[in-house]
Amino acid sequence: MTIERWMIAIALLLAGLAVGGLAGWALRRRLSREGADDSTAAVAGVTGLFVFWMFALVGALAALSMVNPATIEDVPRQALEYVPRLLAAGLIMIAGYALAIAAARVVGFGLERATGRTTARMSNLIRWVILLAAGILALSQLGVDTSVLLVLVGVLGLGLALSFSLLIALGGQDVARELAAGRYLKRVLRKGGTIEVEAISGTVVKLHPATIEIETTAEGRRHVPYSHLLGSGFAWSESPAAKD
C-alpha cells in the first residue's frame, strides 16, 4: 500500500509539472500572438511562469497528501484562505511588470524625441520604481506588516520625486538648449534641402522642435539634435523647389 501511495504521489507531482508546463506554454503563446513587440513577449513569459508554478504547487500538495495525509490535515482549509491572496499578489506583479515596461518605453521615447538622445538610465529608473511599487502591493496581499510597507512606500515616493526633479532639472536644460538652437537654425534650414554633418548625409524631411529629421541612403531616417549641428558644423544646400 505504501508503494502504491508513493507511485500515485509521484504521478500527481509529475502531472502538476506537466499540466503547469503545458498551460504556461499555451498562455505564453496566446499572449505573444496578440503583439510582436518585446514588452508583450516579456509579460507573456512572466505570466506563463506564474501559471506553471501554481500548477506545480497544486501537484506538490496533492502528492504530499497522498504520501502522508495526517501531516497536512489543515492544509486544505489554510490553502483555500491563502490561495486568493497568492493569486492576487501574482496578478499584481504581472500587471506591474507590464506597466513598468510600457511606462519605461513611453518615457524613453518621449525624452529621445525631445532631446534627440537615448535616455536608458531614466527608463530603467522608471521601470524599477514601478516594479518595487508592485512588489510592495503584492507583499501587502500576502499579509506583510503594513508599517514596513509604509516606510518602503515613502522611500519609493521620495525616490520617484527626486528622479522627476532631476529629470526636470537636467532634461529641461537639454530641451531648452535644443529649442534655442532649433529656433536659430530654422532660419537657415529648409525642408527638402540636402545636409551633411560628419558621417550623416541626406535630405531634410522635417524640422522638429528639438531635432532635425534626415532621410539618409544607408541608414534610413535619422533624428539629429540641433546642438549637434552647431557643435560639429554642417554643409547645407537648398533644393531648387525650396528656392522657388
Backbone torsions as a table, in degrees:
resi	resn	phi	psi	omega
1	MET	NA	-37.9	179.3
2	THR	-65.4	-40.7	179.1
3	ILE	-64.3	-39.5	179.2
4	GLU	-64.1	-41.0	178.4
5	ARG	-63.0	-41.8	178.7
6	TRP	-64.7	-39.4	178.5
7	MET	-65.1	-42.4	177.7
8	ILE	-65.6	-39.1	179.3
9	ALA	-62.9	-44.2	178.2
10	ILE	-63.4	-39.7	178.6
11	ALA	-63.8	-41.1	178.3
12	LEU	-65.2	-41.1	178.8
13	LEU	-63.7	-45.9	178.7
14	LEU	-65.6	-35.8	178.0
15	ALA	-65.0	-40.7	177.0
16	GLY	-61.7	-42.9	178.2
17	LEU	-65.8	-41.5	-178.3
18	ALA	-67.6	-46.9	179.9
19	VAL	-65.0	-40.5	177.4
20	GLY	-62.4	-43.0	177.9
21	GLY	-64.3	-41.4	179.7
22	LEU	-68.2	-44.0	179.8
23	ALA	-65.9	-42.0	177.8
24	GLY	-63.6	-41.1	178.1
25	TRP	-64.6	-43.4	-179.5
26	ALA	-64.6	-41.9	179.8
27	LEU	-67.6	-41.6	178.6
28	ARG	-62.7	-41.2	179.4
29	ARG	-67.3	-38.3	179.3
30	ARG	-64.3	-45.5	-179.7
31	LEU	-68.8	-35.4	-179.1
32	SER	-67.6	-27.8	-179.9
33	ARG	-69.8	-24.0	-176.7
34	GLU	-78.1	-9.5	178.3
35	GLY	-165.1	142.4	-176.1
36	ALA	-99.5	0.6	-176.8
37	ASP	-78.7	166.6	-176.6
38	ASP	-67.4	-34.9	-178.4
39	SER	-64.4	-41.4	178.2
40	THR	-64.3	-41.4	179.0
41	ALA	-64.1	-39.2	179.6
42	ALA	-66.1	-44.8	178.4
43	VAL	-64.0	-39.9	178.4
44	ALA	-62.1	-39.2	178.5
45	GLY	-64.7	-43.3	178.8
46	VAL	-65.4	-41.3	179.4
47	THR	-63.8	-43.2	177.7
48	GLY	-62.5	-38.6	178.2
49	LEU	-65.9	-39.5	178.3
50	PHE	-62.9	-44.5	178.9
51	VAL	-63.1	-40.2	179.1
52	PHE	-59.5	-47.6	-177.0
53	TRP	-69.9	-29.8	176.4
54	MET	-64.7	-45.7	177.7
55	PHE	-67.1	-37.1	178.0
56	ALA	-63.6	-37.8	177.7
57	LEU	-65.4	-42.4	177.8
58	VAL	-62.4	-42.8	178.0
59	GLY	-63.7	-38.6	179.0
60	ALA	-66.3	-41.6	178.0
61	LEU	-64.7	-40.8	178.5
62	ALA	-64.5	-39.7	178.5
63	ALA	-66.3	-40.2	179.2
64	LEU	-66.0	-39.4	178.1
65	SER	-65.9	-28.2	179.0
66	MET	-76.7	-36.7	-178.5
67	VAL	-72.1	-48.1	-177.5
68	ASN	-146.0	87.4	-176.3
69	PRO	-61.9	-28.3	-175.6
70	ALA	-66.7	-26.9	-176.1
71	THR	-77.4	-16.7	-177.0
72	ILE	-128.3	38.6	179.5
73	GLU	-63.0	-33.5	-178.7
74	ASP	-92.6	-3.1	-176.3
75	VAL	-64.6	-44.5	-178.6
76	PRO	-55.7	-46.3	179.7
77	ARG	-64.5	-45.4	179.8
78	GLN	-65.3	-37.4	-179.6
79	ALA	-66.2	-40.8	179.2
80	LEU	-62.5	-32.1	178.6
81	GLU	-78.2	-28.3	-173.4
82	TYR	-98.1	-25.4	-177.2
83	VAL	-59.5	-44.0	177.6
84	PRO	-58.4	-38.3	177.2
85	ARG	-65.2	-41.4	179.8
86	LEU	-64.8	-41.4	177.3
87	LEU	-64.0	-43.0	179.5
88	ALA	-63.1	-41.4	178.5
89	ALA	-63.2	-42.5	178.3
90	GLY	-63.8	-42.4	178.8
91	LEU	-65.7	-36.3	177.2
92	ILE	-63.7	-42.4	179.2
93	MET	-65.7	-39.8	178.5
94	ILE	-65.2	-46.0	178.5
95	ALA	-63.6	-40.2	177.6
96	GLY	-64.2	-37.8	177.9
97	TYR	-64.2	-43.6	178.4
98	ALA	-64.6	-43.2	179.5
99	LEU	-65.2	-38.7	179.8
100	ALA	-63.1	-43.9	179.4
101	ILE	-64.8	-44.7	-178.8
102	ALA	-65.4	-44.5	-179.0
103	ALA	-65.3	-41.6	178.5
104	ALA	-63.0	-38.8	179.2
105	ARG	-67.4	-43.1	-179.1
106	VAL	-65.0	-46.0	179.8
107	VAL	-63.8	-44.4	179.0
108	GLY	-62.3	-41.4	179.6
109	PHE	-66.2	-42.4	-179.8
110	GLY	-64.5	-43.5	179.4
111	LEU	-68.1	-35.9	178.7
112	GLU	-67.7	-38.8	177.5
113	ARG	-69.0	-32.3	-177.7
114	ALA	-78.0	-39.0	-175.1
115	THR	-106.8	-17.4	-176.4
116	GLY	79.2	9.3	-178.7
117	ARG	-125.5	149.2	176.2
118	THR	-73.6	143.7	-176.8
119	THR	-128.2	64.5	-176.6
120	ALA	-66.8	-35.8	-177.7
121	ARG	-64.0	-45.7	-179.9
122	MET	-66.3	-38.8	177.8
123	SER	-62.8	-43.1	178.3
124	ASN	-64.9	-37.3	178.8
125	LEU	-63.7	-45.8	178.0
126	ILE	-60.5	-42.1	-178.8
127	ARG	-61.9	-46.5	-176.7
128	TRP	-70.9	-34.1	177.7
129	VAL	-63.2	-44.3	179.7
130	ILE	-67.3	-39.2	178.1
131	LEU	-63.8	-40.8	178.0
132	LEU	-65.8	-40.4	177.1
133	ALA	-62.4	-42.1	177.1
134	ALA	-64.2	-38.4	177.4
135	GLY	-62.9	-38.7	178.2
136	ILE	-65.6	-43.9	177.6
137	LEU	-63.1	-38.0	178.4
138	ALA	-65.5	-41.2	177.8
139	LEU	-64.0	-35.7	177.5
140	SER	-63.5	-33.7	176.1
141	GLN	-67.8	-26.9	-179.6
142	LEU	-88.1	1.1	174.7
143	GLY	90.4	22.4	177.1
144	VAL	-71.4	149.1	-177.7
145	ASP	-53.2	127.3	-175.9
146	THR	-69.7	-27.1	179.9
147	SER	-64.1	-40.7	176.6
148	VAL	-65.3	-39.6	179.1
149	LEU	-63.8	-39.5	-179.8
150	LEU	-64.4	-39.5	177.3
151	VAL	-63.1	-44.7	179.2
152	LEU	-64.0	-39.8	177.9
153	VAL	-63.2	-41.0	177.9
154	GLY	-62.7	-42.0	177.9
155	VAL	-64.1	-42.7	178.6
156	LEU	-64.5	-41.8	178.6
157	GLY	-62.7	-41.5	177.7
158	LEU	-64.4	-42.6	178.0
159	GLY	-63.1	-39.6	178.6
160	LEU	-66.8	-40.8	178.4
161	ALA	-63.9	-41.4	178.5
162	LEU	-66.2	-37.6	179.9
163	SER	-65.5	-41.5	178.5
164	PHE	-70.7	-33.4	175.0
165	SER	-63.9	-41.5	176.8
166	LEU	-65.2	-37.2	177.8
167	LEU	-62.9	-43.9	180.0
168	ILE	-66.8	-40.6	-176.8
169	ALA	-69.6	-47.7	-176.6
170	LEU	-86.7	-48.4	179.6
171	GLY	-64.9	-35.9	178.4
172	GLY	-63.6	-36.4	177.3
173	GLN	-64.8	-41.8	178.6
174	ASP	-63.6	-43.6	-179.8
175	VAL	-64.1	-43.8	179.7
176	ALA	-62.1	-38.9	178.4
177	ARG	-64.8	-42.1	179.8
178	GLU	-67.7	-39.2	179.3
179	LEU	-64.6	-40.7	178.6
180	ALA	-65.7	-43.5	177.6
181	ALA	-65.0	-36.1	179.2
182	GLY	-65.8	-39.8	178.6
183	ARG	-61.9	-36.9	179.4
184	TYR	-72.0	-46.2	-174.8
185	LEU	-72.9	-23.8	178.2
186	LYS	-66.6	-16.5	173.8
187	ARG	-73.6	-21.4	-176.0
188	VAL	-105.8	-46.1	-173.7
189	LEU	-82.9	149.7	178.6
190	ARG	-137.3	153.0	175.3
191	LYS	-66.3	135.6	179.0
192	GLY	96.2	-12.2	178.8
193	GLY	-79.6	171.4	179.9
194	THR	-105.9	133.5	-178.3
195	ILE	-132.5	146.6	178.1
196	GLU	-136.8	121.7	178.0
197	VAL	-135.1	115.5	-175.6
198	GLU	52.4	-119.9	-176.8
199	ALA	-91.6	2.5	-178.0
200	ILE	-100.5	127.9	179.4
201	SER	-143.5	133.9	179.4
202	GLY	175.9	-164.6	-176.9
203	THR	-102.3	137.7	179.0
204	VAL	-72.3	120.6	-179.9
205	VAL	-92.6	-44.4	-178.0
206	LYS	-158.0	147.1	176.4
207	LEU	-102.5	103.1	179.5
208	HIS	-83.4	169.0	-179.8
209	PRO	-59.0	-37.9	-176.1
210	ALA	-118.0	-12.8	-178.2
211	THR	-138.1	161.5	173.3
212	ILE	-110.7	131.8	-178.1
213	GLU	-95.7	121.9	-174.3
214	ILE	-119.0	133.1	174.7
215	GLU	-93.7	110.3	-179.5
216	THR	-102.2	160.3	-179.3
217	THR	-77.2	-39.9	-173.5
218	ALA	-88.7	-37.3	-170.3
219	GLU	-114.2	6.4	-178.5
220	GLY	75.5	-147.3	-177.3
221	ARG	-84.2	135.9	179.9
222	ARG	-127.8	141.6	173.1
223	HIS	-102.9	121.6	-178.4
224	VAL	-117.5	127.3	178.2
225	PRO	-63.7	145.9	179.7
226	TYR	-63.7	-34.7	179.6
227	SER	-64.2	-29.6	177.3
228	HIS	-67.2	-36.8	176.9
229	LEU	-64.2	-44.5	-179.6
230	LEU	-68.7	-35.8	-178.2
231	GLY	-76.4	-34.1	-176.0
232	SER	-98.7	-19.1	-174.4
233	GLY	82.9	153.9	-177.2
234	PHE	-153.6	157.7	174.5
235	ALA	-107.5	136.2	-173.1
236	TRP	-137.2	134.4	174.6
237	SER	-136.1	128.2	-176.4
238	GLU	-81.7	143.3	-179.8
239	SER	-73.1	151.5	178.4
240	PRO	-58.9	-35.5	-179.3
241	ALA	-66.0	-37.4	179.4
242	ALA	-69.0	-32.5	178.9
243	LYS	-67.5	-36.1	179.7
244	ASP	-72.5	NA	NA
